[in-house]
Amino acid sequence: MGETPKAVTPFGGLVSFAAFLEQIGFGARVAKAMPFPALTSNNAIPLAHTLTAFVFAVVTGASRFAHTPIGCEETVRCTRSSASSGFLATM
C-alpha cells in the first residue's frame, strides 16, 4: 500500500471488508445461526443480508439507532410509542 494525492472516498475500505466477510463465510454462518425462521414473502430480503447491511452501517459510522431495538444500550429501555411510527429510547 502507498499514499496517493487523489481523493479517496471514506467508503473505499468497504470493498476489503466485504471481501473479508465473504472469505470467512459470514453470510452463510449468519443465515445458519439465525434463531428464527426466514421470511417467506417473495419480496423479502434474506435476514442475513439485513444483518450484514446493519454491520456495514455501523462500520461506516452510523450511530443513530433510536428507531430500532438493535442499537439500544443495555441501560436504555426501548419502547414503541403510539405518538411515533418508530421506536423511542426512554429512560
Steps between C-alpha positions, in 0.01 A plus 500: 500500500604855446377854515332682216414867448169395345181546698389171651149432618469412868306190392784360290595260777162332476618299200769338715255450786243341268767270357602402853139421598460290186828317564397398852151401386325763711170489309467124517594490868251774586224329302570172681513663845178703473274396791178564305364383165573681176231721354286326241389791280631498142615861556663439838865587547692209655561560871875448455503786247315727742748428779793548262358838395474596867864399555605709199307797639683472832838461327438816296419701811125476548411582857131594509304188576217638714252358247616142546536289813828355363687821576367560850748499782446266790418786736231633269160340456357517148124539475254543218332839522145543373587861413785393274533250220844394623660378818594752764773452755372595844659489841 
